[in-house]
Amino acid sequence: MWNAEDYVNRLFGADPDLERAAKGIREAGMPEISVAPGYGRLLTILAGASGARDALEIGALGGVSGICIARGLKEGGKLTSLEIKPEYAAIARSHVEAAGLGDRVEYRIGDALQSLEELAGEGRRFDFFFIDADKGRYPDYLEWAIRLARPGAVITADNVLLRGRVGDPGAQGPSVAAMRTFNDRLAHDPRLVATILPGYDGLAVAFVKEV
């Protein structure tokens, strides 16, 4: 049976930097749950098309998404990446540096909600966001992204379909409930213009209006 995602992956071919990062993640025994290559390319496009200079990533894992976002930033731009596990951040940093983008990424270690509060206290604002961390906290992460956004900022979030569980009335659990809440807020928050791309495991894309 023809698979659109497989076709697109074959069409664009392997990306050496992302392949290196995926290999490092596998060898380190980390979860192999990085953003799909097709959506990684989209992160680069969205960051570049939006003219992003200051980006915020919630969840570094092994650096795949960090590489993709950093590639799209304007000259002199910076990605701030939040990661709770120092060993993951170290691996992510090594992969980003191997891709020649080490000067574009800084890491903050610790609980993401605490880091977000600290960024707000520092008066930081961002043009681009990528959310790919604890699914149960996605509604909180969305609200923080809106609070920290400059007008016109782009917010993206991965895995918003949870392998179809969000649309299954019989599926329950904290992560499913939180993601349904996230998707509902994304669709109806008057501060956003948003959509969900249903390929892979679902990518939310939103534009923050001027309010």
N, CA and C of each residue as an Amber inpcrd file, in Angstrom:
protein
   633
   0.8410000  -1.2010000   0.0000000   0.0000000   0.0000000   0.0000000
   0.8760000   1.2500000   0.0000000   0.5280000   2.2120000  -0.8520000
   1.3080000   3.4420000  -0.9830000   1.2310000   4.2650000   0.2940000
   2.3780000   4.7380000   0.7630000   2.4450000   5.5340000   1.9810000
   3.0290000   6.8960000   1.6490000   2.2510000   7.9440000   1.8680000
   2.6840000   9.2970000   1.4940000   3.9240000   9.7220000   2.2570000
   4.0050000   9.3730000   3.5420000   5.1550000   9.7920000   4.3420000
   6.4350000   9.1180000   3.8520000   6.3580000   7.8270000   3.5370000
   7.5270000   7.1200000   3.0140000   7.9670000   7.7160000   1.6870000
   6.9900000   8.0610000   0.8450000   7.3130000   8.6620000  -0.4500000
   8.0640000   9.9780000  -0.2760000   7.5610000  10.8330000   0.6150000
   8.2030000  12.1270000   0.8340000   9.6070000  11.9430000   1.4010000
   9.7580000  11.0100000   2.3340000  11.0830000  10.7650000   2.9070000
  12.0710000  10.3060000   1.8400000  11.6260000   9.4160000   0.9460000
  12.5100000   8.9540000  -0.1350000  12.8240000  10.0790000  -1.1110000
  11.8210000  10.9080000  -1.3910000  11.9910000  11.9950000  -2.3470000
  13.0870000  12.9610000  -1.9150000  13.0770000  13.3410000  -0.6480000
  14.0480000  14.3220000  -0.1640000  15.3460000  13.6800000   0.2810000
  15.3270000  12.3950000   0.5520000  16.5530000  11.6950000   0.9220000
  16.9930000  11.9680000   2.3450000  18.0670000  11.3060000   2.7210000
  18.5730000  11.4090000   4.0870000  19.3020000  12.7380000   4.2950000
  19.2050000  13.2430000   5.4910000  19.8980000  14.4660000   5.8940000
  21.0530000  14.0320000   6.8030000  22.3010000  14.2490000   6.3940000
  23.4300000  13.7420000   7.1800000  23.4430000  14.2120000   8.6290000
  23.1000000  15.4670000   8.8730000  23.1100000  15.9780000  10.2420000
  22.0330000  15.3030000  11.0930000  20.8540000  15.1290000  10.5140000
  19.7710000  14.4890000  11.2670000  20.0120000  12.9970000  11.4180000
  20.6230000  12.3710000  10.4060000  20.9800000  10.9580000  10.5100000
  22.0060000  10.7490000  11.6260000  22.9860000  11.6470000  11.7020000
  23.9870000  11.5590000  12.7660000  23.3320000  11.6810000  14.1350000
  22.4210000  12.6280000  14.2570000  21.7360000  12.8180000  15.5300000
  20.8790000  11.6070000  15.8810000  20.1630000  11.0690000  14.8980000
  19.3260000   9.8900000  15.1460000  20.1730000   8.7100000  15.5950000
  21.3380000   8.5410000  14.9790000  22.2500000   7.4550000  15.3560000
  22.7430000   7.6450000  16.7850000  23.0880000   8.8870000  17.1270000
  23.5550000   9.1660000  18.4870000  22.4740000   8.9200000  19.5300000
  21.2510000   9.2740000  19.2010000  20.1170000   9.0270000  20.0980000
  19.9300000   7.5310000  20.3200000  20.0020000   6.7820000  19.2360000
  19.8330000   5.3270000  19.3230000  20.9440000   4.6930000  20.1540000
  22.1750000   5.1070000  19.9040000  23.3110000   4.5310000  20.6220000
  23.2950000   4.8820000  22.1040000  22.7040000   6.0310000  22.4400000
  22.6170000   6.4510000  23.8460000  21.4490000   5.7970000  24.5720000
  20.6370000   5.0350000  23.8450000  19.4810000   4.3930000  24.4680000
  18.3620000   5.3590000  24.8070000  18.3350000   6.5090000  24.1410000
  17.2860000   7.4930000  24.3710000  16.0380000   7.1120000  23.5810000
  14.8720000   7.6210000  23.9690000  13.6580000   7.3560000  23.1860000
  13.8080000   7.8930000  21.7620000  13.4460000   7.0870000  20.7780000
  13.5640000   7.5010000  19.3780000  12.2520000   8.1540000  18.9410000
  12.0330000   9.3550000  19.4820000  10.7620000  10.0500000  19.2790000
  10.9830000  11.4700000  18.7640000  12.0800000  11.6750000  18.0640000
  12.3560000  13.0000000  17.5130000  11.3210000  13.3630000  16.4600000
  11.2300000  14.6490000  16.1710000  10.3170000  15.1190000  15.1310000
  10.6490000  14.4130000  13.8190000   9.6150000  14.0470000  13.0480000
   9.8120000  13.3650000  11.7700000  10.5690000  14.2660000  10.7970000
  11.3940000  13.6750000   9.9190000  12.1820000  14.4920000   8.9910000
  11.3460000  15.4800000   8.1840000  10.1610000  15.0530000   7.7290000
   9.3190000  15.9550000   6.9530000   8.8970000  17.1770000   7.7420000
   8.5690000  16.9800000   8.9980000   8.1940000  18.1090000   9.8350000
   9.4220000  18.8890000  10.2810000  10.5680000  18.2270000  10.3670000
  11.8000000  18.9600000  10.6490000  12.0870000  19.9830000   9.5690000
  11.9060000  19.5640000   8.3150000  12.0850000  20.5210000   7.2110000
  11.0820000  21.6560000   7.3140000   9.8720000  21.3430000   7.7420000
   8.8520000  22.3820000   7.8820000   9.2350000  23.3640000   8.9870000
   9.8140000  22.8930000  10.0730000  10.2690000  23.8070000  11.1280000
  11.2970000  24.7940000  10.5810000  12.2150000  24.2930000   9.7590000
  13.2080000  25.1830000   9.1520000  12.5200000  26.2240000   8.2680000
  11.5650000  25.7750000   7.4660000  10.8440000  26.6910000   6.5670000
  10.0760000  27.7380000   7.3540000   9.3470000  27.3050000   8.3830000
   8.5370000  28.2430000   9.1610000   9.4020000  29.2450000   9.9180000
  10.5000000  28.7700000  10.4850000  11.3950000  29.6930000  11.1920000
  11.9730000  30.7100000  10.2280000  12.3550000  30.2520000   9.0360000
  12.9210000  31.1710000   8.0570000  11.8930000  32.1130000   7.4790000
  10.7250000  31.5850000   7.1320000   9.6940000  32.4190000   6.5030000
   9.1530000  33.4670000   7.4650000   9.1530000  33.1570000   8.7550000
   8.6510000  34.1080000   9.7490000   9.6980000  35.1370000  10.1480000
  10.9110000  34.9680000   9.6520000  11.9850000  35.8940000  10.0070000
  12.3980000  35.7950000  11.4600000  12.2610000  34.6180000  12.0450000
  12.5250000  34.4500000  13.4730000  13.9910000  34.7100000  13.8150000
  14.1910000  35.4590000  14.8820000  15.5270000  35.6870000  15.4200000
  15.6810000  35.0210000  16.7830000  14.6060000  35.0070000  17.5650000
  14.6270000  34.4080000  18.9030000  13.6180000  33.2680000  18.9360000
  14.1030000  32.0490000  19.1160000  13.2380000  30.8710000  19.1160000
  13.3290000  30.1630000  20.4620000  12.2540000  29.4940000  20.8270000
  12.1960000  28.7520000  22.0770000  11.6970000  27.3420000  21.7990000
  12.4470000  26.3730000  22.2880000  12.0990000  24.9690000  22.1220000
  11.8620000  24.3640000  23.5010000  10.7220000  23.7140000  23.6870000
  10.4140000  23.0480000  24.9510000  10.5870000  21.5600000  24.7220000
  11.7190000  21.0310000  25.1510000  12.0670000  19.6340000  24.9430000
  13.1570000  19.4900000  23.8990000  14.4030000  19.2840000  24.3430000
  15.5300000  19.1900000  23.4070000  15.7250000  17.7820000  22.8630000
  15.4880000  16.7740000  23.7110000  15.8020000  15.3820000  23.4160000
  17.2270000  15.2970000  22.8620000  17.4150000  14.8140000  21.6390000
  18.7650000  14.6310000  21.1140000  19.2150000  15.6460000  20.1020000
  18.4630000  16.7300000  19.9350000  18.9210000  17.8290000  19.1010000
  18.4110000  17.8580000  17.6760000  17.5690000  16.8960000  17.2680000
  17.0740000  16.8860000  15.8940000  16.2640000  18.1480000  15.6000000
  15.2810000  18.4340000  16.4280000  14.4690000  19.6310000  16.2030000
  15.2980000  20.8920000  16.3640000  16.2580000  20.8700000  17.2900000
  17.1170000  22.0350000  17.4790000  17.8970000  22.3670000  16.2250000
  18.4220000  21.3440000  15.5590000  19.1340000  21.5580000  14.2980000
  18.2030000  22.1900000  13.2710000  17.0040000  21.6440000  13.1540000
  16.0600000  22.1240000  12.1410000  15.6640000  23.5800000  12.3860000
  15.3900000  23.9220000  13.6290000  14.9860000  25.3010000  13.9430000
  16.1490000  26.2570000  13.7450000  17.3260000  25.8930000  14.2530000
  18.4940000  26.7730000  14.1540000  18.8430000  27.0830000  12.7030000
  18.6430000  26.1140000  11.8330000  18.9200000  26.3450000  10.4040000
  18.0840000  27.4770000   9.8260000  16.8810000  27.6740000  10.3510000
  15.9820000  28.6640000   9.7780000  16.0890000  30.0530000  10.3790000
  16.8480000  30.2020000  11.4620000  16.9160000  31.4980000  12.1350000
  17.6940000  32.5300000  11.3250000  17.3280000  33.7780000  11.5090000
  18.0480000  34.8690000  10.8620000  19.4810000  34.9140000  11.3810000
  20.3490000  35.5220000  10.6200000  21.7460000  35.6680000  11.0290000
  21.8130000  36.3350000  12.4000000  22.5600000  35.7340000  13.3040000
  22.6470000  36.2510000  14.6590000  21.5450000  35.7680000  15.5660000
  20.6350000  34.9450000  15.0420000  19.5220000  34.4480000  15.8410000
  19.9580000  33.3980000  16.8490000  19.0850000  33.1400000  17.8240000
  19.4120000  32.2050000  18.9050000  18.1900000  31.3610000  19.2490000
  18.4230000  30.0720000  19.4290000  17.4120000  29.1470000  19.9310000
  17.7000000  28.8520000  21.3940000  16.7240000  29.0910000  22.2480000
  16.8110000  28.6880000  23.6530000  16.0600000  27.3750000  23.7860000
  16.7590000  26.3430000  24.2380000  16.1920000  24.9970000  24.3090000
  16.0730000  24.5760000  25.7670000  14.8700000  24.1860000  26.1720000
  14.6000000  23.7700000  27.5450000  14.6040000  22.2480000  27.6140000
  15.3580000  21.7040000  28.5710000  15.4540000  20.2480000  28.7170000
  15.6180000  19.9010000  30.1910000  14.8230000  18.9670000  30.6750000
  14.8680000  18.6180000  32.0900000  16.0580000  17.7260000  32.4340000
  16.5470000  16.9510000  31.4510000  17.6250000  15.9960000  31.7210000
  18.9520000  16.5340000  31.1990000  19.9210000  16.7690000  32.0920000
  21.2080000  17.3170000  31.6330000  21.9280000  16.4110000  30.6430000
  21.7660000  15.0800000  30.7850000  22.4480000  14.1790000  29.8630000
  21.8490000  14.2810000  28.4600000  20.5510000  14.5360000  28.3510000
  19.9350000  14.7340000  27.0480000  20.4150000  16.0390000  26.4230000
  20.4770000  17.0810000  27.2390000  20.9340000  18.3820000  26.7300000
  22.3670000  18.2980000  26.2220000  23.2070000  17.5200000  26.9220000
  24.5990000  17.3710000  26.4920000  24.6790000  16.6680000  25.1450000
  23.8670000  15.6390000  24.9550000  23.8520000  14.9310000  23.6770000
  23.2970000  15.8340000  22.5820000  22.2270000  16.5530000  22.8950000
  21.6630000  17.4860000  21.9140000  22.6990000  18.5150000  21.5000000
  23.4090000  19.0550000  22.4680000  24.4270000  20.0650000  22.1650000
  25.4960000  19.4950000  21.2270000  25.9210000  18.2610000  21.4940000
  26.9600000  17.6670000  20.6560000  26.4790000  17.5080000  19.2180000
  25.2180000  17.1490000  19.0340000  24.6910000  16.9810000  17.6820000
  24.5120000  18.3220000  16.9750000  24.0710000  19.3190000  17.7150000
  23.9170000  20.6560000  17.1260000  25.2770000  21.2230000  16.7320000
  26.2710000  21.0160000  17.5820000  27.6230000  21.4940000  17.2690000
  28.1920000  20.7610000  16.0580000  27.9390000  19.4470000  15.9670000
  28.4230000  18.6770000  14.8150000  27.7970000  19.1740000  13.5220000
  26.5960000  19.7450000  13.6140000  25.9210000  20.3070000  12.4410000
  26.3910000  21.7280000  12.1340000  27.3410000  22.2310000  12.9160000
  27.8770000  23.5670000  12.6810000  26.9940000  24.6940000  13.1690000
  26.1050000  24.3770000  14.1330000  25.1270000  25.3680000  14.5970000
  25.2470000  25.6520000  16.0920000  26.3490000  25.2600000  16.6740000
  26.5010000  25.3910000  18.1130000  26.3660000  26.8040000  18.6380000
  26.7370000  27.7860000  17.8280000  26.6630000  29.1730000  18.2770000
  25.2410000  29.7130000  18.2570000  24.2970000  28.9440000  17.7280000
  22.9190000  29.4190000  17.6150000  21.9920000  28.8580000  18.6930000
  22.4970000  27.9750000  19.5430000  21.6370000  27.2950000  20.5100000
  22.2060000  27.4020000  21.9140000  21.3310000  27.7260000  22.8800000
  21.6930000  27.7070000  24.2900000  20.6930000  26.8170000  25.0220000
  21.1570000  26.1350000  26.0630000  20.3180000  25.1820000  26.7880000
  20.0670000  25.6560000  28.2050000  18.8400000  25.4210000  28.6600000
  18.4710000  25.6450000  30.0550000  18.0000000  24.3130000  30.6260000
  18.6170000  23.9040000  31.7010000  18.3200000  22.6080000  32.2930000
  17.3670000  22.7900000  33.4700000  16.3540000  21.9310000  33.5370000
  15.4350000  21.9660000  34.6690000  13.9960000  21.8340000  34.2130000
  13.0940000  21.9250000  35.1660000  11.6710000  21.8350000  34.8680000
  11.2650000  22.9630000  33.9180000  10.5760000  22.5930000  32.8380000
  10.2630000  23.5820000  31.8040000   9.3750000  24.7040000  32.3140000
   8.3930000  24.3930000  33.1640000   7.5030000  25.4490000  33.6530000
   8.2630000  26.4630000  34.4940000   9.2280000  25.9860000  35.2670000
  10.0570000  26.9130000  36.0460000  10.9280000  27.7510000  35.1190000
  11.4990000  27.1240000  34.0920000  12.3220000  27.8640000  33.1410000
  11.5040000  28.9070000  32.3910000  10.2730000  28.5620000  32.0510000
   9.4020000  29.5170000  31.3630000   9.0870000  30.7190000  32.2430000
   8.8590000  30.4540000  33.5080000   8.6050000  31.5550000  34.4420000
   9.8380000  32.4440000  34.5650000  11.0050000  31.8290000  34.5820000
  12.2440000  32.6090000  34.6610000  12.4340000  33.4600000  33.4070000
  12.1570000  32.9010000  32.2480000  12.2820000  33.6650000  31.0000000
  11.3410000  34.8620000  30.9950000  10.1240000  34.6550000  31.4960000
   9.1790000  35.7650000  31.5880000   9.7010000  36.8440000  32.5180000
  10.2890000  36.4290000  33.6500000  10.8400000  37.3850000  34.5990000
  12.0010000  38.1760000  34.0280000  12.7060000  37.5770000  33.0870000
  13.8340000  38.2520000  32.4380000  13.3820000  39.1570000  31.2930000
  12.0840000  39.1460000  31.0190000  11.5680000  39.9790000  29.9360000
  11.8370000  39.4230000  28.5470000  12.1230000  38.1190000  28.4530000
  12.4270000  37.5140000  27.1570000  11.1540000  37.3610000  26.3250000
  11.2910000  37.5550000  25.0330000  10.2020000  37.3530000  24.0950000
  10.7480000  36.6260000  22.8820000   9.8610000  35.8900000  22.2040000
  10.3130000  35.0100000  21.1330000   9.4240000  35.1390000  19.8950000
  10.0330000  34.7780000  18.7540000   9.3470000  34.8390000  17.4660000
   8.8670000  33.4720000  17.0020000   9.4080000  32.4100000  17.5990000
   9.1200000  31.0590000  17.1270000   9.1900000  30.0900000  18.3070000
   8.2410000  29.1480000  18.3400000   8.1800000  28.1780000  19.4280000
   7.9970000  26.7710000  18.8630000   8.6250000  25.8050000  19.5170000
   8.3760000  24.4010000  19.2070000   8.1770000  23.6530000  20.5160000
   7.0360000  22.9960000  20.6440000   6.6820000  22.2580000  21.8530000
   6.7410000  20.7700000  21.5500000   7.5820000  20.0540000  22.2920000
   7.6980000  18.6080000  22.0980000   8.2540000  18.0060000  23.3880000
   7.4450000  18.0390000  24.4220000   7.8870000  17.5650000  25.7330000
   6.7370000  16.8080000  26.3910000   6.6570000  16.8750000  27.7100000
   5.6470000  16.1610000  28.4820000   4.2500000  16.4920000  27.9570000
   3.5740000  15.4930000  27.3920000   2.2840000  15.7380000  26.7460000
   1.2240000  16.2270000  27.7270000   1.3130000  15.8170000  28.9770000
   0.3360000  16.2400000  29.9690000   0.3830000  17.7190000  30.2770000
   1.4640000  18.3770000  29.8990000   1.6170000  19.8050000  30.1770000
   1.4060000  20.6670000  28.9380000   1.0070000  20.0870000  27.8340000
   0.8580000  20.8680000  26.6080000  -0.0520000  22.0870000  26.7630000
  -1.1940000  22.0020000  27.4660000  -2.0120000  23.2190000  27.6190000
  -1.2520000  24.3380000  28.3350000  -0.4610000  23.9840000  29.3450000
   0.3330000  24.9960000  30.0490000   1.4100000  25.5730000  29.1350000
   2.0390000  24.7090000  28.3670000   3.0780000  25.1920000  27.4580000
   2.5020000  26.1360000  26.4080000   1.3090000  25.8410000  25.9290000
   0.6810000  26.7230000  24.9440000   0.4310000  28.0990000  25.5350000
  -0.0930000  28.1420000  26.7420000  -0.3720000  29.4370000  27.3720000
   0.9180000  30.2220000  27.5870000   1.9690000  29.5430000  28.0140000
   3.2390000  30.2270000  28.2010000   3.7870000  30.7430000  26.8730000
   3.6520000  29.9550000  25.8180000   4.1390000  30.3960000  24.5140000
   3.4290000  31.6750000  24.0780000   2.1220000  31.7220000  24.2800000
   1.3800000  32.9300000  23.9130000   1.8440000  34.1150000  24.7520000
   2.0730000  33.8850000  26.0330000   2.5250000  34.9600000  26.9140000
   3.8980000  35.4850000  26.5220000   4.7590000  34.5900000  26.0490000
   6.1340000  34.9750000  25.7220000   6.3110000  35.3710000  24.2560000
   5.2180000  35.3560000  23.5060000   5.2990000  35.5970000  22.0640000
   5.2830000  37.0790000  21.7290000   6.0870000  37.4270000  20.7500000
   5.9200000  38.7230000  20.1010000   4.7370000  38.6130000  19.1430000
   4.0590000  39.7160000  18.8500000   2.9810000  39.6580000  17.8490000
   3.5070000  39.0880000  16.5380000   2.7580000  38.1630000  15.9780000
   3.1780000  37.5320000  14.7340000   4.0320000  36.3010000  14.9120000
   4.3020000  35.9190000  16.1550000   5.1280000  34.7350000  16.4030000
   4.4180000  33.4770000  15.9170000   5.2010000  32.4680000  15.5890000
   4.6880000  31.1690000  15.1610000   4.8960000  30.1630000  16.2930000
   3.8500000  29.4230000  16.6090000   3.9160000  28.3710000  17.6230000
   3.6610000  27.0320000  16.9290000   4.5490000  26.0740000  17.1420000
   4.3670000  24.7320000  16.6070000   4.4510000  23.7230000  17.7470000
   3.8040000  22.5830000  17.5620000   3.8200000  21.5290000  18.5850000
   3.6570000  20.1830000  17.9070000   4.4530000  19.2120000  18.3320000
   4.4520000  17.8940000  17.7070000   3.6000000  16.9040000  18.4920000
   3.2210000  15.8170000  17.8120000   2.5090000  14.6790000  18.4240000
   1.1230000  15.0330000  18.9490000   0.4420000  15.9600000  18.3210000
  -0.8380000  16.4110000  18.8670000  -1.9840000  15.4400000  18.5790000
  -1.7150000  14.3850000  17.8080000  -2.7450000  13.3750000  17.5570000
  -2.5730000  12.1390000  18.4380000  -1.4220000  12.0270000  19.0880000
  -1.1510000  10.8910000  19.9860000  -1.5240000   9.5530000  19.3460000
  -1.0240000   9.3420000  18.1400000  -1.2670000   8.0950000  17.4070000
  -2.7560000   7.7880000  17.2760000  -3.5530000   8.8240000  17.1170000
  -4.9850000   8.6660000  16.9150000  -5.8070000   8.6040000  18.1780000
  -5.1660000   8.5950000  19.3370000  -5.9220000   8.4430000  20.5880000
  -6.7930000   9.6490000  20.8890000  -6.4040000  10.8500000  20.4300000
  -7.2290000  12.0310000  20.7210000  -8.6060000  11.9260000  20.0710000
  -8.7020000  11.1680000  18.9770000  -9.9810000  11.0350000  18.2910000
 -10.7460000   9.7750000  18.6410000 -10.2160000   8.9930000  19.5580000
 -10.8600000   7.7480000  19.9760000 -11.6150000   7.9800000  21.2720000
 -12.9540000   7.9660000  21.2470000 -13.7270000   8.2300000  22.4700000
 -13.3930000   7.2720000  23.6140000 -12.9050000   6.0780000  23.2860000
 -12.5820000   5.1180000  24.3240000 -11.2150000   5.3120000  24.9430000
 -10.3800000   6.1490000  24.3310000  -9.0370000   6.3860000  24.8660000
  -9.1080000   7.3800000  26.0150000  -8.5060000   7.0270000  27.1260000
  -8.5060000   7.8660000  28.3080000  -7.0800000   8.0210000  28.8300000
  -6.9290000   8.7760000  29.9010000  -5.6210000   8.9870000  30.5110000
  -5.2430000  10.4500000  30.5130000  -4.3170000  10.8270000  31.4000000
  -3.9420000  12.2390000  31.5490000  -3.3920000  12.8690000  30.2720000
  -2.5340000  12.1360000  29.5530000  -1.9450000  12.7030000  28.3410000
  -2.9980000  12.9310000  27.2630000  -3.9200000  11.9680000  27.1230000
  -4.9850000  12.1060000  26.1180000  -5.8780000  13.2930000  26.4650000
  -6.2660000  13.4020000  27.7360000  -7.1250000  14.5120000  28.1580000
  -6.4290000  15.8510000  27.9460000  -5.1440000  15.9120000  28.2940000
  -4.4020000  17.1700000  28.1440000  -4.2760000  17.5580000  26.6800000
  -4.0270000  16.5700000  25.8100000  -3.8600000  16.9010000  24.4040000
  -5.1840000  17.3130000  23.7680000  -6.2780000  16.7060000  24.2030000
  -7.5850000  17.1640000  23.7090000  -7.8270000  18.6090000  24.1320000
  -7.4530000  18.9520000  25.3560000  -7.5950000  20.3230000  25.8310000
  -6.7200000  21.2590000  25.0140000  -5.4760000  20.8490000  24.7740000
  -4.5450000  21.6530000  23.9730000  -5.1260000  21.9180000  22.5880000
  -5.5910000  20.8620000  21.9270000  -6.1150000  21.0110000  20.5670000
  -7.3540000  21.8990000  20.5350000  -8.2150000  21.7580000  21.5500000
  -9.4180000  22.5840000  21.6070000  -9.0550000  24.0530000  21.8010000
  -8.1040000  24.3190000  22.6830000  -7.6840000  25.7060000  22.9030000
  -7.0230000  26.2720000  21.6570000  -6.2000000  25.4570000  21.0090000
  -5.5360000  25.8970000  19.7880000  -6.5660000  26.3200000  18.7400000
  -7.6340000  25.5370000  18.6400000  -8.6510000  25.7930000  17.6140000
  -9.5170000  27.0030000  17.9170000  -9.6780000  27.3290000  19.2040000
 -10.6720000  28.3390000  19.5650000 -10.1220000  29.5650000  20.2840000
  -8.8430000  29.6080000  20.5860000  -8.2880000  30.7750000  21.2690000
  -8.3110000  31.9740000  20.3240000  -8.9450000  33.0700000  20.7010000
  -9.0590000  34.2240000  19.7950000  -7.7270000  34.9060000  19.5190000
  -6.7060000  34.5650000  20.2900000  -5.3920000  35.1680000  20.0670000
  -4.6120000  34.4760000  18.9660000  -5.1350000  33.3610000  18.4520000
  -4.3950000  32.5360000  17.5070000  -5.1380000  32.3570000  16.1940000
  -4.3760000  32.1780000  15.1310000  -4.8580000  31.5980000  13.8850000
  -4.0970000  30.2840000  13.7550000  -4.8100000  29.1580000  13.7250000
  -4.1220000  27.8810000  13.8770000  -4.7010000  26.7930000  13.0000000
  -3.8940000  25.7290000  12.8480000  -4.3460000  24.5250000  12.1800000
  -3.5490000  23.3470000  12.7230000  -3.9750000  22.1400000  12.3550000
  -3.2470000  20.9220000  12.6960000  -3.0060000  20.1590000  11.4040000
  -1.7550000  19.8460000  11.1320000  -1.3980000  19.0330000   9.9750000
  -1.4460000  17.5700000  10.3970000  -2.2550000  16.7320000   9.7220000
  -2.5050000  15.3840000  10.2160000  -1.4580000  14.3450000   9.8570000
  -0.4370000  14.6840000   9.0820000   0.5830000  13.7070000   8.7300000
   1.4390000  13.3170000   9.9250000   2.2020000  12.2070000   9.7470000
   3.0480000  11.6880000  10.8200000   2.1810000  11.5470000  12.0790000
   2.5120000  12.2430000  13.1790000   1.6630000  12.1510000  14.3760000
   0.9940000  13.4810000  14.7010000   0.8730000  14.3310000  13.7010000
   0.1620000  15.5930000  13.8910000   1.0710000  16.7110000  14.3420000
   1.0740000  17.8050000  13.6000000   1.8390000  18.9920000  13.9660000
   0.8940000  20.1780000  14.0360000   0.8270000  20.8230000  15.1940000
   0.0430000  22.0510000  15.3420000   0.8860000  23.2290000  14.8750000
   0.2570000  24.1300000  14.1440000   0.9220000  25.3560000  13.6870000
  -0.0230000  26.5120000  13.9530000   0.4570000  27.5250000  14.6490000
  -0.3700000  28.6740000  15.0090000   0.3960000  29.9750000  14.8110000
  -0.3630000  31.0070000  14.5300000   0.1490000  32.3720000  14.3590000
  -0.4640000  33.2180000  15.4580000   0.3600000  33.9530000  16.1970000
  -0.1230000  34.7780000  17.2900000  -0.5180000  36.1450000  16.7530000
  -1.7800000  36.4710000  16.9110000  -2.2840000  37.7530000  16.4340000
  -1.7410000  38.9010000  17.2820000  -1.8200000  40.0850000  16.7210000
  -1.5600000  41.2920000  17.5110000  -2.8090000  41.5680000  18.3400000
  -2.6320000  41.6580000  19.6520000  -3.7890000  41.8960000  20.5360000
  -3.5400000  43.1060000  21.4030000
